[in-house]
Amino acid sequence: MQLAFDHIANDYTRGTIVYAETCATKSSSKGSQSCFTLSESNPTVTLDYGTEIGGFPLFQAKSLLAPVQIEAKYTEAKSGLENASGDGPWTFSNGLTNTFRVETFNVTEPGHIESYFIQGGLRWQQLRLLNAKGSIRICGVGIRSLNDRTSVDALPGYFESSNSSYNEIWALGPRAVQQACIEKGAAPSTWDVTSDGVLLRGQQSAQSVLGATFTNYTMSFMTKILRGGTGWRVANGILGFGPSFVITTDYASESTFINTNKTLLPANKLAVAYGWNLVNQTSLEGGPVSYYSLPFDVKEGEWVQVTTTIKSTGYDVSINNSSAIHVPLSALQPTYNYLGSAADEYSGTWGFGPYQDQVAYVRDVEVHAQNGTLLYDNPMTSTSVLEEYGVMPNRNSVCLDGAKRDRLVWSGDFSHTSRIIAASTHREDFIKGTLAYLLDRQMASGEFAGYFSMSPSMGQSSKYTSTYHSVGLEDYQLLFLNAFARYYLYFADKKFLEKYWFQVKTGVESILSLVDSSSGLASGSFFLGAANGTAASSLLVYTLKHMATLADNVGEAATSAHWRFVAAGVSKAINKRLWSNNLGTYGISTTSLNETSIAGTAWAILADVADSTQAESAIAALSSLRNGIGYKTLSTTESSAELSPFISGFLLEALLKHSRNITAPSAATTAAISTLLSGLWPAMIDNDEYYTGTSWEYVFPDGRPGLDLYTSHAHPWGAAPTFVLTEYVLGVQPTAPGFSEWVFKPAVLTPGVSWARGRVPTPHGSIEASWKLREEVKEVDLRICSPRETKGTVFLAIPVKSAKINGLKKGISSAGGFSLDVTGGQCSEIVLALPHS
């Protein structure tokens, strides 16, 4: 058994237990419950889950001679096991998950041992016996996962081709969304509300939403430390960036873990740092930690009052009204500023969160103004604190940016994620849930009225949207609107469209202000490129066109016409002001016409800003951006910088769009596609040390994961090939809402593949398609089976000499390619003869 406060508070009968393999049992089958003994002579074991998984870590203690302590370490990349902190901590948000990638279990008797916290995505785990003379027999180390674990070949959507590497690249996407998408009710709160206050285990702090505008105050609270220490914040940004305080006890021998970091957290000290936490995220540099002796030994199990006063020179901390410890501002040296930080060192909210493996109660929080006026009084015994501090259990099925780290609902990332889902898992609940989560968090007033939250975390309440003020990058508004439009195209959910149409229309109207009256281009703050630049301006064109189609579907012809008019004007301005004859492609912006970017090329093609000749020229110019296994995002980017699978995903779609529309192979297009599909994405599947079966956030030019251990190895934004291979290489796309009309238009000139087959889920049933290019006899064989209540067009752009349709010959013109209308509810087999020259 563990100590009382270590007992899990959630229902551990839910979910599926996935068991790890030890290095010694690599040949055993998945799902086995292998047993091993940890002892003085064999204190550690490394465990492998094979692919990414997240959930509640657990194991069965079968036997032990005396109480022992077990340290568990988690990581996505195997090299993280060499770090004392694994590949963590993760301190950007509470995230309804374990902040730390190391946790310790106190095992006093045989039985089921399970973590209180969810661990974000991981592949590797290590267990280490901490007791020098101890011994324990352990069986069935695993993760109780509430995530979907359906095998890739059993999903509603599927892709297979002659290229085994492409097949595994396609599979990165569904596995990534399975781990990054969290079902409603699958992530409980990280706070336990009791009659004694909130019981907090070591975690990133959560901040009161009510204190965002407070300044120059005194905050006091009562705390009872059960293990190690307690942590709190004042003058912080709402996300928890600012001064961070931790006090430690005298470390009672009966409760202190052997592996407690007494260098970072000495006994009976106040530790103070500035930033996200005492230690920053993994490889991100943090500021210094300052230490101050406490006026007396703080004992575990005893209530004490902690008071922190914001002063012009720093912060005064007192315990039980003792003489104040003064923390000067000079001791707090942030290594960088962050948009989520407080306005200054004197304003901002308060929050609570002990450090790793610490446990403490917090109650009776009071905030007083400088003149002594009581501003805030909370006993912390009501479940209302979960909403106030942004740690409510997840009530929506939502998709996060990644499985392990930030665990935020990023709106821009979802433009890829939603399409991956549509092509593979077909979990409509995740698409609707994420869209609704963000739609419900629309700014109602102010400078960004009409904008949707860019990155709210799970646990936050929409009631406080304006306080969290998660707006940021304006191209993320565009990407989110595209995800909304795509949902209607894939699922034809008219009820959902009509429910949110007013909000969506307001969102579109708000982004029209991005059009600069002088240049006619998009101005603002963008992730994909500069203001008055090709990438953001082309994305704006693309977005307005798709939103105009939605306006048509709700009967607003005038709205549609206006948005298309604006799009046409911006498109004209791009070609007038940003096309560079010198480069043979589009410049980054009006002030950087001699530089180019892959985002600009991608969106100019996707938005049909570039004509066929410009597209071919722009693709040829990509050679100047080549960097290792992929492309630099900008021509000015350092050659050592990370490559972006997110932006490369837009480029891949643009390349395949161009490829399937041309009538003969293009050397430049073939080379560019090969760079991405035979260079960039294979890095994610070819190295077992880093492999997780899921897509990565960033990649170094030499093929290692970008950003070192910080990077996410299960980031759907890096898995665009899943939907690109389905929609372009297999070639099935909707052309009317809900696939009531569709096109089978395969890119048969795709390098590295001679055949493809797969199934595409629709609201009417699956479309099954296949094609095979038989070069030796100059034929293309196509087969398509579609559900009733649909109709489609089979199309091939390359010249065709003759056709057989279901065994019957059909005369055609060789110059115009091939087109055939087919009715749903039947299968069509088509053999196309190609010219020999």
Secondary structure as the mmCIF struct_conf table of DSSP 4:
data_model
#
loop_
_struct_conf.conf_type_id
_struct_conf.id
_struct_conf.beg_label_comp_id
_struct_conf.beg_label_asym_id
_struct_conf.beg_label_seq_id
_struct_conf.end_label_comp_id
_struct_conf.end_label_asym_id
_struct_conf.end_label_seq_id
HELX_RH_3T_P HELX_RH_3T_P1 ALA A 4 ASP A 6
BEND BEND1 HIS A 7 HIS A 7
BEND BEND2 ASN A 10 ASN A 10
TURN_TY1_P TURN_TY1_P1 TYR A 12 THR A 13
BEND BEND3 ARG A 14 GLY A 15
STRN STRN1 THR A 16 TYR A 19
STRN STRN2 GLU A 21 THR A 22
HELX_RH_3T_P HELX_RH_3T_P2 CYS A 23 THR A 25
TURN_TY1_P TURN_TY1_P2 LYS A 26 SER A 27
BEND BEND4 SER A 28 SER A 28
HELX_LH_PP_P HELX_LH_PP_P1 SER A 29 SER A 29
TURN_TY1_P TURN_TY1_P3 LYS A 30 GLY A 31
STRN STRN3 CYS A 35 SER A 39
BEND BEND5 GLU A 40 ASN A 42
STRN STRN4 THR A 44 LEU A 64
BEND BEND6 LEU A 65 ALA A 66
STRN STRN5 VAL A 68 THR A 75
BEND BEND7 GLU A 76 ALA A 77
HELX_RH_3T_P HELX_RH_3T_P3 LYS A 78 GLU A 82
BEND BEND8 ASN A 83 ASN A 83
TURN_TY1_P TURN_TY1_P4 ALA A 84 ASP A 87
BEND BEND9 PHE A 92 PHE A 92
TURN_TY1_P TURN_TY1_P5 GLY A 95 LEU A 96
BEND BEND10 THR A 97 THR A 97
BEND BEND11 THR A 99 THR A 99
BEND BEND12 ARG A 101 ARG A 101
STRN STRN6 VAL A 102 VAL A 107
BEND BEND13 GLU A 109 PRO A 110
STRN STRN7 GLY A 111 GLU A 114
BEND BEND14 TYR A 116 PHE A 117
HELX_LH_PP_P HELX_LH_PP_P2 ILE A 118 ILE A 118
STRN STRN8 GLN A 119 LEU A 129
TURN_TY1_P TURN_TY1_P6 ALA A 132 LYS A 133
STRN STRN9 SER A 135 SER A 145
BEND BEND15 ASN A 147 ASN A 147
HELX_RH_3T_P HELX_RH_3T_P4 VAL A 152 ALA A 154
BEND BEND16 LEU A 155 GLY A 157
STRN STRN10 TYR A 158 SER A 161
BEND BEND17 SER A 162 SER A 162
HELX_RH_AL_P HELX_RH_AL_P1 SER A 164 ALA A 180
STRN STRN11 CYS A 181 ILE A 182
TURN_TY1_P TURN_TY1_P7 LYS A 184 GLY A 185
BEND BEND18 ALA A 186 ALA A 187
BEND BEND19 THR A 190 THR A 190
STRN STRN12 TRP A 191 THR A 194
TURN_TY1_P TURN_TY1_P8 SER A 195 ASP A 196
STRN STRN13 GLY A 197 ARG A 201
BEND BEND20 GLY A 202 GLY A 202
STRN STRN14 ALA A 206 GLN A 207
HELX_RH_3T_P HELX_RH_3T_P5 VAL A 209 GLY A 211
TURN_TY1_P TURN_TY1_P9 ALA A 212 THR A 213
STRN STRN15 THR A 215 THR A 215
BEND BEND21 ASN A 216 ASN A 216
STRN STRN16 THR A 218 ARG A 227
BEND BEND22 GLY A 228 GLY A 228
STRN STRN17 GLY A 229 ASN A 236
TURN_TY1_P TURN_TY1_P10 ILE A 238 LEU A 239
BEND BEND23 GLY A 240 GLY A 240
STRN STRN18 GLY A 242 THR A 248
TURN_TY1_P TURN_TY1_P11 SER A 253 SER A 255
TURN_TY1_P TURN_TY1_P12 ILE A 258 ASN A 259
TURN_TY1_P TURN_TY1_P13 LYS A 262 LEU A 264
BEND BEND24 LEU A 265 LEU A 265
TURN_TY1_P TURN_TY1_P14 ALA A 267 ASN A 268
STRN STRN19 LYS A 269 GLY A 275
BEND BEND25 TRP A 276 VAL A 279
BEND BEND26 GLN A 281 GLN A 281
TURN_TY1_P TURN_TY1_P15 THR A 282 SER A 283
BEND BEND27 LEU A 284 LEU A 284
STRN STRN20 SER A 290 SER A 293
BEND BEND28 PRO A 295 PHE A 296
HELX_LH_PP_P HELX_LH_PP_P3 ASP A 297 LYS A 299
TURN_TY1_P TURN_TY1_P16 GLU A 300 GLY A 301
STRN STRN21 TRP A 303 LYS A 311
TURN_TY1_P TURN_TY1_P17 SER A 312 THR A 313
STRN STRN22 GLY A 314 ILE A 319
TURN_TY1_P TURN_TY1_P18 ASN A 320 ASN A 321
BEND BEND29 SER A 323 SER A 323
HELX_LH_PP_P HELX_LH_PP_P4 ALA A 324 ALA A 324
STRN STRN23 ILE A 325 PRO A 328
HELX_RH_3T_P HELX_RH_3T_P6 LEU A 329 ALA A 331
BEND BEND30 THR A 335 TYR A 336
TURN_TY1_P TURN_TY1_P19 LEU A 339 GLY A 340
BEND BEND31 SER A 341 SER A 341
BEND BEND32 ALA A 343 ASP A 344
TURN_TY1_P TURN_TY1_P20 GLU A 345 TYR A 346
STRN STRN24 SER A 347 SER A 347
BEND BEND33 GLY A 348 GLY A 348
STRN STRN25 THR A 349 PHE A 352
TURN_TY1_P TURN_TY1_P21 GLN A 356 ASP A 357
STRN STRN26 VAL A 359 HIS A 368
TURN_TY1_P TURN_TY1_P22 GLN A 370 ASN A 371
STRN STRN27 LEU A 374 ASN A 378
BEND BEND34 MET A 380 MET A 380
BEND BEND35 SER A 382 SER A 382
TURN_TY1_P TURN_TY1_P23 THR A 383 THR A 383
HELX_RH_AL_P HELX_RH_AL_P2 SER A 384 GLU A 388
TURN_TY1_P TURN_TY1_P24 TYR A 389 GLY A 390
HELX_LH_PP_P HELX_LH_PP_P5 MET A 392 ASN A 394
BEND BEND36 ASN A 396 ASN A 396
STRN STRN28 VAL A 398 CYS A 399
BEND BEND37 ASP A 401 ASP A 401
BEND BEND38 ALA A 403 ARG A 405
STRN STRN29 LEU A 408 LEU A 408
TURN_TY1_P TURN_TY1_P25 SER A 411 ASP A 413
HELX_RH_AL_P HELX_RH_AL_P3 PHE A 414 ALA A 423
TURN_TY1_P TURN_TY1_P26 SER A 424 THR A 425
HELX_RH_AL_P HELX_RH_AL_P4 GLU A 428 LEU A 439
TURN_TY1_P TURN_TY1_P27 ASP A 440 ASP A 440
BEND BEND39 ARG A 441 ARG A 441
STRN STRN30 GLN A 442 GLN A 442
BEND BEND40 SER A 445 GLY A 446
TURN_TY1_P TURN_TY1_P28 GLU A 447 GLY A 450
HELX_LH_PP_P HELX_LH_PP_P6 TYR A 451 TYR A 451
STRN STRN31 PHE A 452 PHE A 452
HELX_LH_PP_P HELX_LH_PP_P7 SER A 453 SER A 453
BEND BEND41 MET A 454 SER A 455
HELX_LH_PP_P HELX_LH_PP_P8 PRO A 456 PRO A 456
STRN STRN32 SER A 457 SER A 457
TURN_TY1_P TURN_TY1_P29 MET A 458 GLY A 459
HELX_RH_3T_P HELX_RH_3T_P7 SER A 462 TYR A 464
HELX_RH_AL_P HELX_RH_AL_P5 THR A 465 TYR A 468
TURN_TY1_P TURN_TY1_P30 GLU A 474 GLU A 474
HELX_RH_AL_P HELX_RH_AL_P6 ASP A 475 PHE A 491
HELX_RH_AL_P HELX_RH_AL_P7 LYS A 494 ILE A 511
HELX_RH_3T_P HELX_RH_3T_P8 LEU A 512 LEU A 514
STRN STRN33 VAL A 515 VAL A 515
TURN_TY1_P TURN_TY1_P31 SER A 517 SER A 519
BEND BEND42 GLY A 520 LEU A 521
STRN STRN34 ALA A 522 ALA A 522
BEND BEND43 GLY A 524 GLY A 524
BEND BEND44 PHE A 527 GLY A 529
TURN_TY1_P TURN_TY1_P32 ALA A 531 ASN A 532
STRN STRN35 GLY A 533 GLY A 533
HELX_RH_AL_P HELX_RH_AL_P8 THR A 534 ASN A 553
TURN_TY1_P TURN_TY1_P33 VAL A 554 GLY A 555
HELX_RH_AL_P HELX_RH_AL_P9 ALA A 557 ARG A 577
TURN_TY1_P TURN_TY1_P34 LEU A 578 LEU A 578
STRN STRN36 TRP A 579 SER A 580
TURN_TY1_P TURN_TY1_P35 ASN A 581 GLY A 584
STRN STRN37 THR A 585 TYR A 586
BEND BEND45 ILE A 588 ILE A 588
STRN STRN38 SER A 589 SER A 589
TURN_TY1_P TURN_TY1_P36 THR A 590 THR A 591
TURN_TY1_P TURN_TY1_P37 LEU A 593 ASN A 594
STRN STRN39 SER A 597 SER A 597
HELX_RH_AL_P HELX_RH_AL_P10 ILE A 598 LEU A 606
TURN_TY1_P TURN_TY1_P38 ALA A 607 ASP A 608
BEND BEND46 ALA A 610 ALA A 610
HELX_RH_AL_P HELX_RH_AL_P11 SER A 612 ALA A 620
HELX_RH_3T_P HELX_RH_3T_P9 ALA A 621 LEU A 625
STRN STRN40 ARG A 626 ASN A 627
TURN_TY1_P TURN_TY1_P39 GLY A 628 ILE A 629
STRN STRN41 GLY A 630 TYR A 631
BEND BEND47 THR A 633 THR A 633
STRN STRN42 LEU A 634 LEU A 634
TURN_TY1_P TURN_TY1_P40 SER A 635 THR A 636
BEND BEND48 THR A 637 THR A 637
TURN_TY1_P TURN_TY1_P41 SER A 639 SER A 640
BEND BEND49 ALA A 641 ALA A 641
HELX_LH_PP_P HELX_LH_PP_P9 GLU A 642 GLU A 642
STRN STRN43 LEU A 643 LEU A 643
HELX_RH_AL_P HELX_RH_AL_P12 PRO A 645 ASN A 661
BEND BEND50 ILE A 662 ALA A 664
HELX_RH_AL_P HELX_RH_AL_P13 ALA A 667 THR A 675
HELX_RH_PI_P HELX_RH_PI_P1 LEU A 676 LEU A 680
TURN_TY1_P TURN_TY1_P42 TRP A 681 PRO A 682
HELX_RH_AL_P HELX_RH_AL_P14 ALA A 683 ASP A 686
TURN_TY1_P TURN_TY1_P43 ASP A 688 TYR A 690
BEND BEND51 GLY A 693 THR A 694
BEND BEND52 GLU A 697 GLU A 697
STRN STRN44 VAL A 699 VAL A 699
TURN_TY1_P TURN_TY1_P44 PRO A 701 ASP A 702
BEND BEND53 GLY A 703 ARG A 704
STRN STRN45 PRO A 705 PRO A 705
TURN_TY1_P TURN_TY1_P45 GLY A 706 LEU A 707
HELX_RH_3T_P HELX_RH_3T_P10 ASP A 708 TYR A 710
BEND BEND54 THR A 711 THR A 711
BEND BEND55 HIS A 713 ALA A 714
HELX_RH_3T_P HELX_RH_3T_P11 PRO A 716 GLY A 718
TURN_TY1_P TURN_TY1_P46 ALA A 720 ALA A 720
HELX_RH_AL_P HELX_RH_AL_P15 PRO A 721 VAL A 724
HELX_RH_PI_P HELX_RH_PI_P2 LEU A 725 LEU A 730
STRN STRN46 VAL A 732 PRO A 734
BEND BEND56 THR A 735 ALA A 736
HELX_RH_3T_P HELX_RH_3T_P12 PRO A 737 PHE A 739
BEND BEND57 SER A 740 SER A 740
STRN STRN47 GLU A 741 PHE A 744
TURN_TY1_P TURN_TY1_P47 VAL A 748 LEU A 749
TURN_TY1_P TURN_TY1_P48 PRO A 751 GLY A 752
BEND BEND58 SER A 754 SER A 754
STRN STRN48 TRP A 755 VAL A 760
TURN_TY1_P TURN_TY1_P49 PRO A 763 HIS A 764
STRN STRN49 ILE A 767 ARG A 774
HELX_RH_3T_P HELX_RH_3T_P13 GLU A 775 VAL A 777
TURN_TY1_P TURN_TY1_P50 LYS A 778 LYS A 778
STRN STRN50 GLU A 779 CYS A 785
TURN_TY1_P TURN_TY1_P51 ARG A 788 GLU A 789
STRN STRN51 LYS A 791 LEU A 796
BEND BEND59 ILE A 798 ILE A 798
BEND BEND60 LYS A 801 LYS A 801
STRN STRN52 SER A 802 ILE A 805
TURN_TY1_P TURN_TY1_P52 ASN A 806 GLY A 807
STRN STRN53 LEU A 808 LYS A 810
HELX_RH_3T_P HELX_RH_3T_P14 SER A 814 GLY A 816
STRN STRN54 PHE A 818 THR A 823
BEND BEND61 GLY A 824 GLN A 826
STRN STRN55 CYS A 827 ALA A 833
HELX_LH_PP_P HELX_LH_PP_P10 LEU A 834 PRO A 835
#
